[in-house]
Amino acid sequence: MKKTIEDFKEAILQLPLKNTYKKEELLIPELLIEKEDKVEIYYAPHNEHINPKAKVFIIGITPGFQQMNEAIVTARKGLELKKSIPEIQYECKAAARFSGQLRKNIISMLDEITLNKALGLSTCEELFTTKDELLHTVSLIPYSVFVKGANYSGHTPKLLKSEFLMKYVYENFVAEYNSLDCPEDVLLIPLGRAVEEALLKLAEDGKIGKKQILIGFPHPSGANVNRLPQLQENKPEMMAFLEAWSKEH
């Protein structure tokens, strides 16, 4: 069963009110969900608000520490102000979804392959602002995953070969997908090869539709030095896919 702010409310309230936290302040036993060998999963209130009318799913693998930090800062302030849980959940989502440079890279890359035109927008930045009713951001694993204290990238261990991690994909991501009003009509944009491979496995298992998946979108992290060459290489196929998708939807 998916964990929520309600489960970790007291632990979050024990944190000092700050605009940012260090890893040693958040990677603590009170926020640890589960661990196996060197893989640790920590709670982050990042993936609790669901937009059931979304047309676009942008899918990461797991919230990194920056997203975890942003979400917990937002939750801590919201709890201090005694805001409602649904309000805090939405604010955590809005603040932390691919925050920082990652979001800027995603927007510029999506505009490059003309998703903005497919959606009738001037720029995909609107998905994160005035048109966020069209967007749902989600992680295959809803909580933050660390390997030896570093953000998990999907490769060590390889996601598809890790039963420990894939159970979260099947139990949480698939349930979230099915909670949409029209899940079969949603455009699925995996960020990077590891997420793409997991979605193709879900399609193979009949959990999602293969024709919904945008194939070839590179991971937008600045650490991925090949992202722009990969984007240019895959751009024609992705643009053709989006043009066909927009005509059907």
N, C-alpha and C positions, 0 to 999 in steps of 0.2 A: 504494500500500500504506500502511495506517495506521501512523503513527509512535507509538512507545510510550516508556515510561520508559527502556527498554534503549537506545534510540537517543540519549537525551539525558542519560543517567546521569552522564557525566563533566562535562558542562556544569553540571548541577545541583549536583554535589559541589563545584564551584568557587565556588559562592555561599556567603556567610557564613551561619552558623546564626542565624536571626532569627525573630521572630514576625510580621513584616510586611516587605514590600519596597516600594521606590518604583518608579515606572515606569522610570526610567532604569537601574535595576538588573536589570530583567527584559526590557525591550524592547531586547535586545542581539543582535548578529549570531549568537551561539552558539545562540540559541533561535529564530531566524527560520527559518520553514519555506519561505515563498514570498512574493513581492510582485508587484504589478502596479500601476503608476502610484502613486497615493496610498494604495492598499490593502495592508496588511501582515498576514500571518498568522504568529502566534507559537505555539510549542508550549506546551501546558498539560496536565498529567497528570490531566485532569478527567473524561474520558469513556472510560476504558479498562476499568473493571469493568462487566461485563454481568450482569444478573439475568434469566436465560432463562425464569423462571416468572412474570414480572411480569404483572399484569392491567391496569396503568395506566402509560402513557407520558406524562410531562409533558415537553413539547418546547420548548426555547428556540432562539434562532437561533445563538448562539455564546456561549461563556463570556466574560463581561466581565472587566475587569481585576481586580475584587474576587475573582471566582471563580478566575481564574488565580493570583492572589497566594495565596489560601487553599490551593489545590492544590499549588503549588510549595513553600510553607512546610511542608506536611504531607509531601511527598515528600522534601524535604531532611532533615527530622528522621528519617524512616523509613530513609533510606539511611545516615545517621549511626549509627543503631542496628542496622544490618545486618539489617533485616527482609526477608522475602521479597518479590519483586516483586508477586505477586498480593495479598499483604497490604497493601502500600503502595497499590496501585491501588484497592483497596476503601476504604481510609482516605481517600484523596484524593477519591473520589466522595462518601463520607459527609460529609466536612468541607465540601466546596465546592459541593455541589448547591444552587443558588439560595440561597446563604448570606445572612445578615443580614436586613435589612428585607424584601427581595424574598421570602424564604421565608415570613415572617409574613404578607405580603399574599396570597401564593398560598393558604396554608392558610385564611385567613379568607374569601377569595373562593370557594374550593371548598366550604367548609362552607355558605356562603350559598346555593349552588345545590344543596345536599344530596347532594354526592358521598359524604360520610361515610355517609349512610343507605343509599345504593346499594351501598356496600361493607360495610355492617354494622359501621361504626366509630362511636365517640362523637364523634370529630373527625378531620379529615384530617391533623392533626399526627402521628397514629400512623403515617402513611405514611413519615415521616422518622425514626421511632424504633422502636417495638415491632412495627410491621407493615411494615417496609421490604421484606419479601419480596414485597409486592404492587406495589411501585413501581420503575419504572426511569426515571431522569431522563436526558435526552439533549439534545444540541444538533444542529441540522441540520448545522452545520459544527463538527467536534469540537474545533477549536483556537480560540484567541482571535484575533479579527479587529479591526483598528484602521484607521480612516481619518483620516489626518493626526494620528495619536496618540490619537484619541478612540474609544470603544467603537462598533462598527458596529451600527446599528439596523435594518438591512434595507432602507433606503430610498435611501441615496446611496453607491454605486449601488444601484438596485433589484435585489433578489436574483434575481428570475426572469429579468431581462435580463442578468445577469452570468454568462457561461459560466465565467469564472475561479472564481467562488464555487459555482455550481451543480454543478460536477464533484464537489465534496466531498459535496454532498447525495446525488448518485447513487451515488458510490463508497463512502461511509462510512455515511450514515444508512440507506440501503436495505439494505446488508449487515447492519447491526446489527439492523434490524427482522426480517430473514429468519433471524437466528440464534436467535430466540425459539422456545420449544417449540411454541406455538400463536399465531403472529403475527396470524392473522385474527381472534382473539378479544380482542385487546388494545384498550383504550380509548385513543384518541390525543387528547391535550389540547394544542393549539397555544397558545403564549403570544403573543397579538397577531396582527394582521392579516397581517404579512409571513410569519410561519410558517404561518398558516392557508392563505394563497395557495399556498405551496410544497407543502403537503400535498395540496391539491386538484389541483395539477398532477401530483403523483405518482399520485394516484388516477386521474386522466384517462389517465395512461400505463400504468395497470394494475399499478402497483408496490405499492399498498396499497388497502384497501377504503374507499370514500367513507363508508359507513355506520359506520365506526369513528371518524370525526372529529367531535369536539365543536365545533360552529360557534358563534362569537360570544363566546368567552372573551377579555376584553381583556388587553392586556399589563399585568402586575401592578406594574410599576415605579412608584415614587412620582412619577417625572417625568411619567407619563401622568396628567394632571390630570382626564381624562375617564373614567378607568377605572371609578369607582363608578357614575356615570350610565349608562355603557355596560353595566355588569353588570346594573343594575336593568332596563334596556330589554330585554336579551336573556335575562334570567333565566327567564321562563316557558318559552321554547323549549328552553333548556338543561336545565331540570328535567324536562321531558317526555321529552327525548332520553335522559337518564340513567335515568329510570324504565323506559323501554322497554329500554334496554341491560341493566339489572340483571335484568330478567325473563328475558332471553335467556341470561344468563351466570350 
